[in-house]
Amino acid sequence: MKNTCVSLLLLLNGLCACTQSSQHMDFEKYEPKSTLVVPQHILTHAKFPFVDVHNHQWEVPSQDLAQLFRDMDGLNMKVMINLSGKSYKETIGRNGGFDVQGNEYLVRSIQHVAGTKTKRLMFFTNISFVGFGEKGWTEKAVKELEKDVQSGACGLKIYKDLGISFKDENDQFIKIDDPRLDAIWEKCGELHIPVLIHSADPKSFWDPVDEKNERWLEVTTHPDRSYYKKNLPSWETLITEQHNMFAKHPHTTFIAAHFGWLPNNLPALDSLLTALPNVCVEFGAIIAEIGRQPITAKKFFEKYQDRILFGKDSWVTSEYATYFRVLETTDEYFPYHKKYHAYWRMYGLGLSDEILKKIYYKNALRIIPGIDKTLFPD
């Protein structure tokens, strides 16, 4: 009898274990279908023609531009700003792991676009940080910048490597507000071109990778995005350096990429924009932050409607629908297009036509020189 009872207990335990195992589901797989019945507006193209000020095309001299323009037409995108005007290459030497091509590459890209008889693809130039700290580096960089603008570049893009990757002659991280860069920012002001700069990344990338990290899924599925205990400058240090640089050069227009990585702290971004009128923002890759705080975000967009530009970052046409829906509709509780970016749901801001026009194209026409105004209404 005793053996029979033991056998029954073991069997029951086994059944319970099997039941628990069958009920277990990883968070990544959990994607419930909402039963909420609310109005839905699936948008495939923008209400007004727009300029995407944050995009990357890496092989323009050989690119099929006709196909690119067809894809843009499907979105109602009239002009794309290619921030990677000098693309990418590897070079032997310090900071050569992510170097950029020379002026001749930029010229070939511009000439390729000119062959289409339209100015729908425009270019920001980039700086090579190879040899930073060596005698004459700053003067050489300024001269190259001038040459690129004369060739047709309409702005300067600075990658996030400045601050967390590029190093100086003493093997120290180059500070974003390093005085040796001052001449470059001043030259941009003289040339009347904006500087779009990406500094740092989401604050959560510096936090412990645990159950309290809001970006846990992203840094777990993309481990290289975690900066926790990587001996890098802190997030606070990088943001402070960037803001110092903005303040040092009031006559230069800066576009803080990704809302300056303050989209989850709009009061702080509000303070920055209030203090520094030479700073604008674009929302590439952070629409998920905007879409989860529709009341606060709408007030912010209304207040700074003249200083916000449309930016997307990665060139995936299907993902633009989320941006259009957040900006244009008042839809509720709809999914973001990448769960590892945002497991939460989105809400539309329902911006007015007046504000939409500014964000979609009017602000870009005012801030970025050379855009063909005939492509846009009023």
C-alpha positions as CSV (number, residue, x, y, z in Angstrom):
1,M,0.0,0.0,0.0
2,K,2.8,2.4,0.9
3,N,4.5,1.7,-2.4
4,T,1.3,2.4,-4.3
5,C,0.9,5.8,-2.5
6,V,4.4,6.8,-3.3
7,S,3.9,5.9,-7.0
8,L,0.7,7.9,-7.1
9,L,2.5,10.9,-5.6
10,L,5.3,10.7,-8.1
11,L,2.8,10.4,-10.9
12,L,0.9,13.5,-9.7
13,N,4.1,15.5,-9.3
14,G,5.1,14.5,-12.9
15,L,1.7,15.6,-14.2
16,C,1.9,18.9,-12.4
17,A,5.4,19.5,-13.8
18,C,4.2,18.8,-17.3
19,T,1.2,21.1,-16.9
20,Q,3.5,23.9,-15.6
21,S,5.9,23.4,-18.4
22,S,3.2,23.5,-21.1
23,Q,1.9,26.8,-19.5
24,H,5.3,28.5,-19.4
25,M,5.9,31.1,-22.1
26,D,8.8,33.4,-22.7
27,F,8.1,37.1,-22.6
28,E,9.4,37.4,-26.1
29,K,6.7,35.1,-27.4
30,Y,3.8,36.5,-25.5
31,E,1.9,38.7,-28.0
32,P,-1.8,38.7,-27.0
33,K,-4.3,39.9,-29.5
34,S,-6.1,42.9,-28.0
35,T,-9.9,42.5,-27.6
36,L,-10.3,46.3,-27.3
37,V,-12.8,47.7,-29.7
38,V,-11.7,51.3,-30.6
39,P,-11.4,53.3,-33.9
40,Q,-8.3,52.3,-35.9
41,H,-6.6,54.2,-38.7
42,I,-3.8,52.3,-40.4
43,L,-1.8,54.9,-42.4
44,T,0.6,53.9,-45.1
45,H,1.6,57.4,-46.2
46,A,1.9,60.8,-44.5
47,K,-1.0,63.3,-44.8
48,F,1.4,65.9,-46.1
49,P,4.7,65.6,-48.1
50,F,7.6,65.3,-45.8
51,V,11.4,65.5,-45.4
52,D,13.1,62.7,-43.5
53,V,16.1,64.4,-41.9
54,H,17.6,61.2,-40.5
55,N,18.3,58.5,-42.9
56,H,21.2,56.4,-44.0
57,Q,22.0,55.2,-47.5
58,W,25.5,53.6,-47.7
59,E,26.2,53.0,-51.4
60,V,24.7,55.9,-53.2
61,P,27.1,56.1,-56.2
62,S,25.9,52.7,-57.4
63,Q,22.4,52.8,-55.9
64,D,19.2,52.3,-57.9
65,L,17.8,55.8,-57.3
66,A,14.7,55.2,-59.3
67,Q,13.7,52.4,-56.9
68,L,14.5,54.5,-53.9
69,F,12.3,57.4,-55.2
70,R,9.5,54.9,-55.8
71,D,9.7,53.7,-52.3
72,M,9.7,57.3,-51.0
73,D,6.7,58.1,-53.2
74,G,4.7,55.4,-51.4
75,L,5.3,57.2,-48.1
76,N,4.7,60.7,-49.5
77,M,8.4,61.5,-48.7
78,K,9.6,64.2,-51.1
79,V,13.1,64.6,-49.8
80,M,15.5,62.3,-47.9
81,I,18.5,63.6,-46.0
82,N,21.3,61.0,-46.2
83,L,23.3,61.6,-43.0
84,S,26.0,59.2,-44.2
85,G,27.2,61.4,-47.0
86,K,30.7,59.9,-46.9
87,S,29.5,56.4,-46.2
88,Y,32.0,54.2,-44.3
89,K,35.4,52.5,-44.5
90,E,38.0,51.0,-42.3
91,T,41.4,52.7,-42.1
92,I,44.6,51.6,-40.4
93,G,45.3,53.7,-37.3
94,R,43.6,55.1,-34.3
95,N,39.9,55.5,-34.8
96,G,40.2,53.8,-38.1
97,G,37.7,51.1,-37.2
98,F,34.9,53.5,-38.3
99,D,36.3,55.9,-40.8
100,V,34.5,57.8,-43.6
101,Q,35.2,58.1,-47.3
102,G,36.7,61.3,-48.8
103,N,35.3,64.2,-50.7
104,E,35.5,62.4,-54.0
105,Y,32.9,59.8,-52.7
106,L,30.6,62.6,-51.7
107,V,30.9,64.2,-55.1
108,R,30.2,61.0,-56.9
109,S,27.0,60.5,-54.8
110,I,25.9,64.1,-55.5
111,Q,26.5,63.7,-59.3
112,H,24.6,60.4,-59.3
113,V,21.6,62.2,-57.8
114,A,22.0,65.1,-60.2
115,G,21.6,62.7,-63.1
116,T,18.0,62.1,-62.0
117,K,17.2,65.8,-62.6
118,T,15.8,66.1,-59.1
119,K,17.0,67.0,-55.6
120,R,15.1,64.4,-53.6
121,L,18.2,62.9,-52.0
122,M,20.5,65.3,-50.2
123,F,23.6,64.8,-48.1
124,F,25.2,65.7,-44.8
125,T,28.9,65.3,-44.7
126,N,31.0,63.5,-42.0
127,I,34.3,64.0,-40.3
128,S,37.2,61.5,-40.1
129,F,38.6,61.2,-36.6
130,V,41.6,59.2,-37.7
131,G,44.6,61.0,-36.2
132,F,42.7,63.2,-33.9
133,G,45.1,65.1,-31.6
134,E,47.9,65.1,-34.1
135,K,49.3,68.5,-35.2
136,G,47.1,70.0,-37.9
137,W,44.2,67.7,-37.5
138,T,41.7,70.5,-36.7
139,E,42.8,72.7,-39.6
140,K,42.6,69.7,-42.0
141,A,39.1,68.8,-40.8
142,V,37.8,72.4,-41.2
143,K,39.3,72.6,-44.7
144,E,37.7,69.3,-45.7
145,L,34.4,70.5,-44.3
146,E,34.5,73.7,-46.3
147,K,35.3,71.6,-49.4
148,D,32.4,69.3,-48.8
149,V,29.9,72.1,-48.4
150,Q,31.2,73.7,-51.6
151,S,30.6,70.3,-53.3
152,G,27.0,70.3,-52.2
153,A,26.7,69.0,-48.6
154,C,23.9,70.7,-46.7
155,G,24.9,69.8,-43.1
156,L,27.3,67.9,-40.8
157,K,26.4,64.6,-39.1
158,I,28.4,63.5,-36.0
159,Y,28.0,59.8,-35.0
160,K,27.8,58.6,-31.4
161,D,31.4,57.2,-31.6
162,L,32.4,60.7,-30.5
163,G,32.4,60.3,-26.7
164,I,32.3,56.6,-26.4
165,S,34.6,55.2,-29.0
166,F,37.0,57.6,-30.7
167,K,40.1,58.3,-28.7
168,D,42.8,61.0,-28.7
169,E,46.6,60.9,-28.8
170,N,46.7,60.0,-25.1
171,D,44.3,57.0,-25.6
172,Q,41.5,58.9,-23.8
173,F,37.9,59.2,-25.0
174,I,37.5,62.4,-27.0
175,K,35.1,64.6,-25.1
176,I,32.1,65.9,-27.1
177,D,33.0,69.4,-25.9
178,D,36.7,69.0,-26.6
179,P,38.1,72.5,-27.4
180,R,39.9,71.1,-30.4
181,L,36.5,70.6,-32.1
182,D,35.4,74.2,-31.5
183,A,36.6,75.4,-34.9
184,I,34.5,72.8,-36.6
185,W,31.3,73.9,-34.9
186,E,32.1,77.5,-35.5
187,K,32.7,76.9,-39.2
188,C,29.3,75.2,-39.5
189,G,27.8,78.4,-38.1
190,E,29.7,80.5,-40.6
191,L,28.6,78.2,-43.5
192,H,25.0,78.3,-42.3
193,I,24.7,74.5,-42.1
194,P,23.2,72.6,-39.2
195,V,25.0,69.9,-37.2
196,L,23.0,66.8,-36.5
197,I,24.7,65.0,-33.6
198,H,24.0,61.7,-32.0
199,S,25.5,61.5,-28.5
200,A,25.1,58.6,-26.0
201,D,22.1,56.2,-26.3
202,P,19.1,55.4,-24.1
203,K,20.0,55.8,-20.4
204,S,18.9,52.2,-19.7
205,F,21.8,50.9,-21.8
206,W,24.0,52.0,-18.9
207,D,21.9,50.3,-16.2
208,P,22.2,46.7,-14.8
209,V,20.7,44.1,-17.1
210,D,18.0,42.8,-14.8
211,E,14.3,42.7,-14.2
212,K,14.1,46.4,-13.4
213,N,15.7,47.6,-16.7
214,E,13.0,48.9,-19.1
215,R,15.2,48.0,-22.0
216,W,16.0,44.5,-20.8
217,L,14.6,42.8,-23.9
218,E,16.6,45.0,-26.2
219,V,19.9,44.6,-24.4
220,T,19.4,40.9,-23.9
221,T,18.6,40.2,-27.6
222,H,21.3,42.8,-28.7
223,P,24.1,42.4,-26.0
224,D,26.4,44.9,-27.8
225,R,23.9,47.7,-26.8
226,S,24.5,47.2,-23.1
227,Y,27.2,49.6,-21.8
228,Y,26.8,48.4,-18.2
229,K,30.3,48.1,-16.6
230,K,32.0,48.6,-20.0
231,N,34.4,51.3,-18.7
232,L,32.7,53.9,-20.8
233,P,31.9,57.5,-19.8
234,S,28.6,57.7,-18.0
235,W,25.4,58.6,-19.7
236,E,25.2,61.8,-17.6
237,T,28.8,62.7,-18.6
238,L,28.1,62.4,-22.3
239,I,24.8,64.4,-22.2
240,T,26.5,67.1,-20.1
241,E,29.3,67.4,-22.6
242,Q,26.9,67.6,-25.5
243,H,24.9,70.4,-23.8
244,N,28.1,72.3,-23.0
245,M,29.0,72.1,-26.6
246,F,25.6,73.5,-27.7
247,A,26.0,76.4,-25.2
248,K,29.5,77.2,-26.3
249,H,28.4,77.8,-29.9
250,P,25.2,79.8,-29.9
251,H,25.5,80.9,-33.5
252,T,25.5,77.3,-34.8
253,T,22.3,75.4,-35.3
254,F,22.4,71.9,-33.7
255,I,19.9,69.1,-34.3
256,A,19.9,66.7,-31.3
257,A,19.3,63.3,-32.8
258,H,16.8,61.0,-31.1
259,F,15.3,63.9,-29.1
260,G,18.8,64.1,-27.4
261,W,17.9,60.8,-25.7
262,L,15.5,62.7,-23.5
263,P,12.2,61.6,-25.0
264,N,11.3,59.8,-21.8
265,N,12.1,63.0,-19.8
266,L,10.4,65.8,-21.8
267,P,10.6,68.2,-18.8
268,A,14.4,68.0,-19.1
269,L,14.3,68.4,-22.8
270,D,11.9,71.4,-22.4
271,S,14.5,73.0,-20.1
272,L,17.3,72.4,-22.6
273,L,15.3,73.9,-25.5
274,T,14.3,76.9,-23.4
275,A,17.9,77.6,-22.4
276,L,19.4,77.1,-25.8
277,P,17.4,78.5,-28.8
278,N,20.0,77.2,-31.2
279,V,19.0,73.6,-30.6
280,C,16.4,71.6,-32.5
281,V,15.4,68.0,-32.2
282,E,14.3,65.1,-34.4
283,F,12.6,61.9,-33.3
284,G,14.4,59.1,-35.2
285,A,14.0,55.7,-33.4
286,I,12.2,57.2,-30.4
287,I,8.6,57.4,-31.6
288,A,7.8,54.7,-29.1
289,E,8.6,57.1,-26.3
290,I,6.3,59.7,-27.8
291,G,3.5,57.3,-28.3
292,R,3.2,56.2,-24.7
293,Q,2.7,59.7,-23.3
294,P,0.3,61.3,-25.7
295,I,-1.0,64.0,-23.4
296,T,2.5,65.2,-22.3
297,A,4.0,64.7,-25.7
298,K,1.2,66.7,-27.5
299,K,1.8,69.7,-25.2
300,F,5.5,69.4,-26.0
301,F,4.9,69.3,-29.7
302,E,2.6,72.3,-29.5
303,K,5.1,74.3,-27.5
304,Y,8.1,73.4,-29.7
305,Q,6.4,73.0,-33.0
306,D,9.0,75.2,-34.8
307,R,12.0,73.1,-33.5
308,I,11.0,69.5,-34.1
309,L,11.9,67.7,-37.4
310,F,10.8,64.4,-38.8
311,G,13.4,61.7,-38.6
312,K,13.2,58.0,-38.8
313,D,16.8,56.6,-38.9
314,S,16.7,53.0,-40.3
315,W,15.4,52.7,-43.8
316,V,12.5,50.2,-43.4
317,T,9.5,51.5,-45.3
318,S,6.9,49.5,-43.4
319,E,7.9,51.1,-40.1
320,Y,6.9,54.6,-41.1
321,A,3.3,53.7,-40.5
322,T,3.8,53.8,-36.8
323,Y,5.2,57.4,-37.0
324,F,2.3,58.6,-39.2
325,R,-0.2,57.0,-36.8
326,V,1.3,58.5,-33.7
327,L,1.5,62.0,-35.2
328,E,-1.7,62.2,-37.1
329,T,-4.4,60.0,-35.4
330,T,-5.9,59.8,-32.0
331,D,-5.9,56.0,-32.1
332,E,-5.5,54.1,-28.8
333,Y,-3.5,51.1,-27.7
334,F,-1.8,50.0,-30.9
335,P,1.4,48.1,-31.2
336,Y,4.9,49.4,-31.9
337,H,6.7,47.7,-34.8
338,K,9.6,46.3,-32.8
339,K,8.8,44.6,-29.5
340,Y,12.4,44.7,-28.3
341,H,12.3,48.5,-28.7
342,A,8.9,48.9,-26.9
343,Y,6.7,46.2,-25.4
344,W,4.1,48.8,-24.5
345,R,1.3,50.1,-26.7
346,M,1.1,53.4,-28.6
347,Y,-1.4,56.3,-28.5
348,G,-1.9,58.9,-31.2
349,L,-1.3,62.7,-30.6
350,G,-3.7,63.9,-33.2
351,L,-1.6,66.9,-34.1
352,S,-3.2,69.8,-36.0
353,D,-2.6,70.3,-39.7
354,E,-0.6,73.4,-38.9
355,I,1.8,71.6,-36.6
356,L,2.0,68.5,-38.9
357,K,3.1,70.7,-41.8
358,K,5.9,72.3,-39.7
359,I,7.2,68.9,-38.6
360,Y,6.8,67.2,-41.9
361,Y,8.5,69.9,-44.1
362,K,8.4,73.6,-43.1
363,N,11.0,73.3,-40.3
364,A,13.3,71.4,-42.5
365,L,13.0,74.0,-45.3
366,R,14.0,76.7,-42.8
367,I,16.8,74.9,-41.1
368,I,18.5,72.8,-43.9
369,P,19.8,74.9,-46.8
370,G,19.2,73.9,-50.4
371,I,16.0,71.8,-50.2
372,D,13.8,72.3,-53.3
373,K,10.8,74.2,-52.0
374,T,8.8,73.6,-55.1
375,L,8.3,70.0,-54.0
376,F,6.1,71.2,-51.1
377,P,2.8,73.2,-50.8
378,D,2.5,76.7,-49.5
